[in-house]
Amino acid sequence: GIGLALLFVGVALTWSGSWLPRIESTPDGTAVPGKVTPSLAIVRFIIVYLLGFSAVCLWRGIWYWADHWILVDKPLASYWTTSLVGSTVAFCLGAGASILAPPAIYLLDGPGASPPPIAVTILSSYYSVTLPADEKPPKLSLLLRVVDLFTSFVFLPFCVVWFWRGSWLVLDNYLWGFTLSNRDINVSLGWGTIVFFICIGLTSEPIVAFVDKNITSKKILFTLGCLRTWMLAWGTVSFWRVVWYLWDQFLPGPTYGSCWLSHALGVVVLTFMGGVSCIVAPASTIGVDAVPHPMCADEPLFSMIPIPYETLYFLGIARQEWAKKEDVAPTVEGGEVELVPVVEENEERPTGDSGEEKKPEDEEAEESERQTSTSRTGSGSRRNMLQSLQSVRSWRPGPDGGFVSYHELQRPGLDERTCSEYAQRPSDNNKRSRTKLFRSR
């Protein structure tokens, strides 16, 4: 009950726009997100903390409920049943990635006006990944919205917790044996570490990029992506188990002081590192199994191990979206910013194989093809990374009765020189605002 109540409060605060800064207008009529004030940063922290605490309460209740009711007389069968049923149902719902947690995936606090993927539903996450930025999500019937809310915030958490409970106790059973010997526990920690590195190694980006490059079937790639998520989840459970038991065995131990110390230390360190959003879990956050559209509205604020140091911002939850003077401000409502190469007067335009000057249409086609190819097999195999990860779309009412999305669209592989070679050129269309000028890291 406490978990559901805190979840309701956190979701209500997020959906009411409490995370977002106020929209301000510049003298030339440009609408931009306002500054992140200290009070707004505190509100953001409170939202994340409430959602994280609600997840702990829900997980604790569901875990103990399963201990009390699921095949009590056959413990090992109970462990395997909850693990396999929980993960299978989650994948059938298209949200198998929800069983992931750090260090398989990290949620980053910022910078950016939009929140990380917290307080989202399965359908909202799916549409934000699979639809292009200039396409509005379809309108849902009242019944479908109710089903989506119930599935996302009540039913799916049961599946995720069942997987974690079953997988954790399966590892306990085979690696430890539930004996009273400290030596057996310590040995099990070593085996748990080996299991973690095996799972991480088999699902690493070089292997995924190789598979993605040599397999063209979308169905096979999707199936392999789900299998990768499942293996990553097992590695994550093993990692959590090792860290948990290490703290109990060699640090202060399972005392009240130890509990408060670990709680405070974890929250403070993550906040200063810009990743306090990592404390949330289903039902507070959701991952969908979907191949993203190349021009989807949002890329989630996420990272996988190892985390690039440039993605971590000190107190990211309070960082300004446009912290540097050279950063580009958000676009005017109803306009669109495009990437346009700057060509000097005395600079020759690129030519094709025949020596003729390339037309702008040809350049745009080649650039589109290059970006699509990069998203499939480029740095970090972006398509596969996004396939198992979360996303959220933050809409605000626009002046024309539609919706405007304010989000920093982040892309890998752009340095300062690359960004400086592009300029803004507002287009004449009247669609929703979309930022396509990528900032350097």
C-alpha positions as CSV (number, residue, x, y, z in Angstrom):
1,G,0.0,0.0,0.0
2,I,2.8,2.5,0.9
3,G,4.6,1.6,-2.4
4,L,1.5,2.2,-4.5
5,A,0.7,5.5,-2.7
6,L,4.3,6.8,-3.2
7,L,4.2,5.7,-6.8
8,F,0.9,7.6,-7.4
9,V,2.5,10.8,-5.9
10,G,5.7,10.5,-7.9
11,V,3.8,9.8,-11.2
12,A,1.4,12.7,-10.5
13,L,4.3,15.1,-9.9
14,T,6.0,14.0,-13.1
15,W,3.0,14.1,-15.3
16,S,1.9,17.5,-14.0
17,G,5.2,19.0,-15.4
18,S,6.9,19.5,-12.0
19,W,10.2,18.2,-13.5
20,L,10.2,20.8,-16.3
21,P,11.4,24.4,-16.1
22,R,9.0,27.1,-17.0
23,I,8.9,28.0,-20.7
24,E,10.2,31.5,-21.2
25,S,10.2,33.8,-24.3
26,T,13.2,35.7,-25.5
27,P,12.8,39.2,-27.0
28,D,12.7,37.8,-30.5
29,G,9.8,35.5,-29.6
30,T,11.8,32.3,-29.3
31,A,10.3,29.9,-26.7
32,V,13.0,28.3,-24.6
33,P,13.0,26.2,-21.4
34,G,13.8,28.4,-18.4
35,K,16.7,27.9,-16.0
36,V,16.8,25.0,-13.5
37,T,16.5,26.8,-10.2
38,P,17.7,25.3,-6.9
39,S,14.1,24.8,-5.9
40,L,13.3,22.9,-9.1
41,A,16.4,20.7,-8.6
42,I,15.1,19.8,-5.1
43,V,11.7,19.0,-6.6
44,R,13.3,16.8,-9.2
45,F,15.3,15.0,-6.5
46,I,12.1,14.5,-4.4
47,I,10.3,13.0,-7.4
48,V,13.1,10.5,-8.1
49,Y,13.4,9.6,-4.4
50,L,9.7,9.0,-4.0
51,L,9.7,6.8,-7.1
52,G,12.7,4.9,-5.9
53,F,11.3,4.4,-2.5
54,S,8.0,3.3,-3.9
55,A,9.8,0.7,-6.0
56,V,11.6,-0.7,-3.0
57,C,8.3,-1.0,-1.1
58,L,6.6,-2.7,-4.0
59,W,9.5,-5.1,-4.6
60,R,9.6,-6.1,-1.0
61,G,5.9,-6.8,-0.8
62,I,5.8,-8.8,-4.0
63,W,8.9,-10.8,-3.1
64,Y,7.6,-11.8,0.3
65,W,4.2,-12.6,-1.2
66,A,5.8,-15.0,-3.6
67,D,7.8,-16.6,-0.8
68,H,4.6,-17.2,1.1
69,W,2.4,-18.5,-1.7
70,I,4.4,-19.8,-4.7
71,L,5.2,-23.6,-4.3
72,V,6.2,-23.3,-0.7
73,D,6.8,-27.0,-0.3
74,K,9.1,-27.1,-3.4
75,P,11.6,-24.2,-3.0
76,L,13.7,-24.9,-6.1
77,A,10.7,-25.4,-8.3
78,S,9.3,-22.1,-6.9
79,Y,12.6,-20.3,-7.8
80,W,12.7,-21.5,-11.3
81,T,8.9,-21.0,-11.8
82,T,9.0,-17.3,-10.8
83,S,12.2,-16.6,-12.8
84,L,11.0,-18.1,-16.0
85,V,7.3,-17.1,-15.8
86,G,8.2,-13.5,-14.8
87,S,10.7,-13.0,-17.6
88,T,8.5,-14.7,-20.2
89,V,5.4,-12.7,-19.4
90,A,7.5,-9.5,-19.5
91,F,8.8,-10.2,-22.9
92,C,5.3,-11.2,-24.1
93,L,4.2,-7.7,-23.0
94,G,7.0,-6.2,-25.1
95,A,8.7,-4.9,-21.9
96,G,11.4,-7.5,-21.4
97,A,14.0,-4.8,-21.0
98,S,12.3,-3.8,-17.8
99,I,14.1,-6.7,-16.0
100,L,17.4,-4.8,-16.5
101,A,19.1,-2.6,-13.9
102,P,22.5,-1.1,-13.3
103,P,25.2,-2.1,-14.3
104,A,23.5,-3.3,-17.4
105,I,21.9,0.0,-17.9
106,Y,22.1,3.4,-16.2
107,L,19.6,6.3,-16.1
108,L,21.2,9.7,-16.2
109,D,19.7,12.8,-14.6
110,G,20.7,15.3,-17.2
111,P,21.4,17.7,-18.6
112,G,18.2,18.3,-20.4
113,A,14.7,19.8,-19.8
114,S,13.0,16.4,-20.1
115,P,13.2,13.8,-17.3
116,P,14.8,10.4,-17.8
117,P,12.4,7.6,-18.5
118,I,10.5,7.6,-15.2
119,A,6.8,7.5,-14.6
120,V,6.1,6.1,-18.1
121,T,3.8,3.4,-19.4
122,I,4.5,0.6,-21.9
123,L,2.7,2.2,-24.7
124,S,4.1,5.7,-24.2
125,S,7.6,4.2,-24.1
126,Y,6.9,2.2,-27.2
127,Y,5.6,5.1,-29.3
128,S,8.4,7.4,-28.2
129,V,11.0,4.9,-29.6
130,T,9.2,3.6,-32.7
131,L,7.6,6.8,-34.1
132,P,9.5,9.6,-36.0
133,A,9.7,12.9,-34.2
134,D,7.1,14.6,-36.4
135,E,4.4,12.0,-36.0
136,K,2.0,12.2,-33.1
137,P,1.2,9.1,-31.1
138,P,-2.2,7.6,-31.9
139,K,-5.1,8.5,-29.7
140,L,-6.0,5.7,-27.3
141,S,-9.4,4.7,-26.2
142,L,-10.3,5.0,-22.5
143,L,-10.3,1.3,-22.1
144,L,-6.9,0.9,-23.7
145,R,-5.5,3.6,-21.5
146,V,-6.8,2.0,-18.4
147,V,-5.3,-1.4,-19.4
148,D,-2.0,0.3,-20.2
149,L,-1.9,2.0,-16.8
150,F,-2.8,-1.2,-14.9
151,T,-0.4,-3.3,-16.9
152,S,2.5,-0.8,-16.5
153,F,2.1,0.1,-12.8
154,V,0.6,-3.1,-11.3
155,F,1.0,-6.2,-13.5
156,L,4.4,-5.7,-15.0
157,P,6.1,-5.1,-11.6
158,F,5.0,-8.5,-10.5
159,C,6.7,-10.1,-13.5
160,V,9.9,-8.2,-13.0
161,V,10.1,-9.0,-9.2
162,W,9.3,-12.6,-9.9
163,F,12.2,-12.8,-12.3
164,W,14.6,-11.2,-9.8
165,R,13.4,-13.2,-6.9
166,G,13.6,-16.5,-8.8
167,S,17.0,-15.8,-10.4
168,W,18.5,-14.5,-7.1
169,L,17.4,-17.6,-5.2
170,V,18.5,-20.0,-8.0
171,L,22.0,-18.5,-7.8
172,D,21.8,-18.9,-4.0
173,N,20.8,-22.5,-4.3
174,Y,23.5,-23.6,-6.8
175,L,26.4,-21.3,-5.8
176,W,25.9,-21.2,-2.0
177,G,23.5,-23.9,-0.9
178,F,22.0,-21.9,2.0
179,T,24.6,-23.3,4.5
180,L,25.8,-21.5,7.6
181,S,29.4,-21.6,6.6
182,N,31.1,-18.3,5.9
183,R,33.5,-20.1,3.6
184,D,30.6,-21.3,1.4
185,I,29.2,-17.8,1.2
186,N,32.6,-16.3,0.2
187,V,33.1,-19.0,-2.4
188,S,29.7,-18.3,-3.8
189,L,30.6,-14.6,-4.2
190,G,33.6,-15.6,-6.3
191,W,31.4,-17.8,-8.5
192,G,28.8,-15.0,-8.7
193,T,31.5,-12.6,-10.0
194,I,32.5,-15.1,-12.7
195,V,28.8,-15.4,-13.7
196,F,28.5,-11.7,-14.0
197,F,31.6,-11.3,-16.2
198,I,30.5,-14.2,-18.4
199,C,27.1,-12.6,-19.0
200,I,28.6,-9.2,-19.7
201,G,31.2,-10.6,-22.0
202,L,28.8,-12.6,-24.1
203,T,26.5,-9.5,-24.5
204,S,29.3,-6.9,-25.1
205,E,29.0,-4.4,-27.8
206,P,31.7,-5.8,-30.1
207,I,29.9,-9.2,-30.2
208,V,26.5,-7.4,-30.7
209,A,27.9,-5.2,-33.5
210,F,29.4,-8.3,-35.3
211,V,26.1,-10.2,-35.1
212,D,24.2,-7.1,-36.3
213,K,26.5,-6.7,-39.2
214,N,26.2,-10.3,-40.4
215,I,22.5,-10.9,-39.9
216,T,19.9,-9.1,-41.9
217,S,16.7,-10.8,-40.7
218,K,14.8,-8.5,-38.5
219,K,13.0,-11.3,-36.7
220,I,16.3,-13.1,-35.9
221,L,17.9,-9.8,-34.7
222,F,14.9,-9.0,-32.5
223,T,15.0,-12.5,-31.0
224,L,18.8,-12.2,-30.4
225,G,18.2,-8.8,-28.8
226,C,15.7,-10.3,-26.4
227,L,18.1,-13.2,-25.6
228,R,20.8,-10.6,-24.9
229,T,18.5,-8.7,-22.6
230,W,17.8,-11.9,-20.7
231,M,21.5,-12.8,-20.3
232,L,22.3,-9.2,-19.2
233,A,19.6,-9.5,-16.6
234,W,21.1,-12.7,-15.2
235,G,24.4,-11.0,-15.0
236,T,22.9,-8.0,-13.3
237,V,21.2,-10.2,-10.7
238,S,24.5,-11.9,-10.0
239,F,26.2,-8.6,-9.6
240,W,23.6,-7.2,-7.2
241,R,23.8,-10.5,-5.2
242,V,27.6,-10.2,-4.9
243,V,27.6,-6.6,-3.8
244,W,24.8,-7.2,-1.4
245,Y,26.5,-10.1,0.4
246,L,29.9,-8.4,0.3
247,W,28.3,-5.5,2.3
248,D,26.8,-8.0,4.8
249,Q,29.9,-10.1,5.1
250,F,32.8,-7.7,5.2
251,L,31.4,-4.2,5.9
252,P,29.4,-3.2,9.0
253,G,27.0,-6.1,8.5
254,P,23.2,-6.4,8.5
255,T,22.7,-3.8,11.3
256,Y,20.5,-0.6,11.4
257,G,23.7,1.5,11.1
258,S,24.8,-0.4,8.1
259,C,21.4,0.0,6.5
260,W,21.3,3.7,7.0
261,L,25.0,4.1,5.9
262,S,24.5,2.2,2.6
263,H,21.2,4.1,1.9
264,A,22.7,7.5,2.5
265,L,26.0,6.8,0.8
266,G,24.3,5.4,-2.3
267,V,21.9,8.3,-2.7
268,V,24.5,11.0,-2.1
269,V,27.1,9.5,-4.4
270,L,24.6,8.9,-7.2
271,T,23.2,12.4,-6.9
272,F,26.7,14.0,-7.2
273,M,27.5,11.7,-10.1
274,G,24.4,12.7,-12.0
275,G,22.8,9.3,-11.8
276,V,20.4,9.3,-8.9
277,S,17.6,8.2,-11.3
278,C,19.3,4.7,-11.2
279,I,17.5,4.1,-7.9
280,V,14.1,3.7,-9.7
281,A,12.9,0.4,-10.9
282,P,9.5,-0.9,-12.2
283,A,6.9,0.3,-11.7
284,S,8.7,3.6,-11.7
285,T,10.5,3.0,-15.0
286,I,9.9,0.7,-17.9
287,G,12.0,-0.7,-20.8
288,V,10.4,-1.8,-24.1
289,D,11.7,-4.3,-26.6
290,A,11.5,-2.3,-29.8
291,V,13.8,-1.4,-32.7
292,P,13.9,2.5,-32.6
293,H,13.0,4.6,-35.6
294,P,16.1,6.4,-36.9
295,M,14.4,9.8,-36.3
296,C,12.6,8.9,-33.1
297,A,11.7,11.9,-31.0
298,D,13.8,10.9,-28.0
299,E,16.8,9.0,-27.1
300,P,16.7,8.0,-23.5
301,L,19.1,9.4,-21.0
302,F,20.9,6.1,-20.6
303,S,24.3,4.5,-20.8
304,M,25.8,1.0,-20.7
305,I,29.1,-0.1,-19.1
306,P,31.6,1.3,-19.3
307,I,30.0,4.7,-18.9
308,P,31.7,7.4,-20.9
309,Y,33.0,10.0,-18.4
310,E,31.6,12.8,-20.6
311,T,28.0,11.6,-20.0
312,L,28.3,12.1,-16.3
313,Y,27.6,15.6,-15.1
314,F,28.2,16.8,-11.5
315,L,24.8,17.2,-10.0
316,G,23.2,16.5,-13.4
317,I,19.7,16.8,-11.9
318,A,20.4,20.6,-11.4
319,R,22.5,21.2,-14.5
320,Q,21.2,23.8,-17.0
321,E,20.2,22.4,-20.4
322,W,22.3,24.9,-22.3
323,A,25.1,25.4,-19.9
324,K,27.7,26.8,-22.4
325,K,27.5,30.0,-24.4
326,E,28.3,28.2,-27.6
327,D,25.5,25.7,-27.1
328,V,22.5,26.1,-29.3
329,A,19.2,27.2,-27.8
330,P,16.0,25.3,-28.4
331,T,14.0,25.9,-31.5
332,V,11.1,28.2,-32.0
333,E,7.7,26.6,-31.5
334,G,6.4,25.2,-34.7
335,G,9.8,25.4,-36.5
336,E,12.5,22.9,-37.2
337,V,16.2,23.1,-37.0
338,E,18.1,21.3,-39.7
339,L,21.8,20.4,-40.2
340,V,23.2,22.5,-43.0
341,P,26.8,22.3,-44.0
342,V,28.5,25.7,-44.1
343,V,30.1,26.2,-47.5
344,E,32.4,29.2,-48.0
345,E,32.3,31.2,-51.2
346,N,35.7,30.1,-52.3
347,E,35.1,26.4,-51.3
348,E,34.3,23.8,-53.9
349,R,31.2,21.9,-53.4
350,P,31.6,18.1,-53.2
351,T,31.3,16.3,-56.5
352,G,30.1,12.8,-57.5
353,D,32.0,10.0,-59.2
354,S,31.4,11.6,-62.6
355,G,33.0,14.9,-61.5
356,E,29.7,16.8,-61.6
357,E,28.7,19.0,-58.8
358,K,26.4,17.2,-56.3
359,K,23.0,18.5,-55.9
360,P,21.6,19.3,-52.4
361,E,19.1,16.5,-52.8
362,D,21.9,14.0,-53.5
363,E,23.8,15.2,-50.5
364,E,20.8,14.8,-48.2
365,A,20.1,11.3,-49.6
366,E,23.7,10.3,-48.9
367,E,23.6,11.8,-45.4
368,S,20.4,10.0,-44.6
369,E,21.8,6.7,-45.8
370,R,25.0,7.3,-43.8
371,Q,23.1,8.0,-40.6
372,T,20.9,4.9,-41.1
373,S,24.0,2.8,-41.7
374,T,25.7,4.2,-38.6
375,S,22.6,3.5,-36.5
376,R,22.8,-0.1,-37.5
377,T,26.4,-1.0,-37.3
378,G,28.2,2.2,-36.1
379,S,29.7,3.2,-32.8
380,G,28.2,1.1,-30.0
381,S,25.6,-0.5,-32.4
382,R,23.1,2.1,-31.4
383,R,20.1,0.2,-32.8
384,N,20.7,-2.8,-30.6
385,M,21.5,-0.6,-27.5
386,L,18.2,1.2,-27.9
387,Q,16.4,-2.0,-28.6
388,S,16.5,-3.0,-24.9
389,L,16.4,0.4,-23.3
390,Q,13.9,2.9,-22.0
391,S,12.6,6.1,-23.5
392,V,10.1,8.8,-22.6
393,R,8.4,11.6,-24.5
394,S,7.7,14.8,-22.7
395,W,4.9,16.8,-24.4
396,R,3.8,20.3,-23.6
397,P,0.8,22.1,-25.1
398,G,1.7,24.2,-28.2
399,P,0.2,27.4,-29.4
400,D,-1.7,25.7,-32.2
401,G,-3.4,23.2,-30.0
402,G,-0.9,20.5,-30.7
403,F,2.1,19.5,-28.6
404,V,5.7,20.6,-28.6
405,S,8.5,18.3,-27.4
406,Y,11.5,19.8,-25.6
407,H,14.3,17.3,-25.4
408,E,18.0,17.3,-26.0
409,L,18.6,14.8,-28.7
410,Q,22.0,13.2,-28.0
411,R,24.0,11.4,-30.6
412,P,27.4,9.7,-30.4
413,G,30.5,10.6,-32.4
414,L,30.1,14.4,-32.9
415,D,33.0,16.5,-31.8
416,E,33.3,20.3,-31.6
417,R,34.7,20.6,-35.1
418,T,31.9,18.6,-36.6
419,C,29.3,20.6,-34.8
420,S,30.9,23.9,-35.8
421,E,30.6,23.0,-39.5
422,Y,26.8,23.2,-39.2
423,A,24.5,26.1,-38.9
424,Q,20.8,26.6,-38.1
425,R,18.3,27.0,-40.9
426,P,14.7,27.2,-39.8
427,S,12.4,25.4,-42.2
428,D,9.0,26.6,-43.3
429,N,6.9,23.7,-42.2
430,N,4.6,24.2,-39.2
431,K,5.1,20.8,-37.5
432,R,6.0,20.3,-33.9
433,S,9.4,21.5,-32.8
434,R,12.3,19.1,-33.3
435,T,16.0,19.7,-32.5
436,K,18.3,18.1,-35.0
437,L,21.4,20.1,-34.3
438,F,23.4,17.9,-32.0
439,R,25.5,19.2,-29.3
440,S,29.1,18.1,-28.8
441,R,29.9,16.1,-25.7
